[in-house]
């Protein structure tokens, strides 16, 4: 997940795709299902050493050449799955190619790392622009970006889902696991991601719950303080009868590329 460089705001993959390899039909104009499949191929190719080189180049080229009309035609679940996969694949691709990029996180999140439909995109633009519906990175989820780009205005998620914060992996040790998201199962996958992350990262001691820092950085996305508590209860991360205080854990920014390299099956 991209986390802003601020105390007030922010910025393993276990899901690897089994989408078929590109074939002779790859020259035809892609539809929504094709784009989601390409995003899964992108993630698989980044994480599979045997797919580096021509396979990775081919899927990057398909995403770069995709017509904007095909992006326009993505349904809500397709749009969500597509951009989650592209973010995670692009972050992993950049860091595996040059881990030193992570030393300057402001540049890492702010500079273009992937091209989609002829537009160079940064991780920040995908997360805060497209997936969060054009929110200001440092606004704690309460302040929209007043000047989103034309691409973001055209392709942003209409009804942002705060569970994306438990699905985006920027390479840091505190990031959630990475899963290859699929249109038909994205809602259930996000539920599983939220439950897994919140349970594993929440520590309750003496009536105080120490919870992931995402819940502070994006407080407004979750509906404020009451929304944060409701979320923790929903996913059984806390017992409301045993917790009276919420505190936010520090974020571990140590680079953790094993999660990016580690392959597996979709959760």
ABEGO torsion letter per residue (X at the ends): XBBBBBAABBXXBABBBABBBBBAAAABBBBAAAAAAAAAAAAAAAABAAABEAAAAAAAAAAAABBAAAAAABBAAAAAAAAAAAAAAAAAAAAAABAAAAABAAAAAABBABBBGGBBBBAAAAAAAAAAGGBBAAAGGABBBABBBAAAAAABBABBBAAAAAABBAGBAABBBBBBBBAAAAAAAAAAAAAAAAAAABBBBGGBBBBBAAAAAAAAAAGEAAAAAAAAAAAGABBAAABABBBBBBBBABBBAAAAABBEBBX
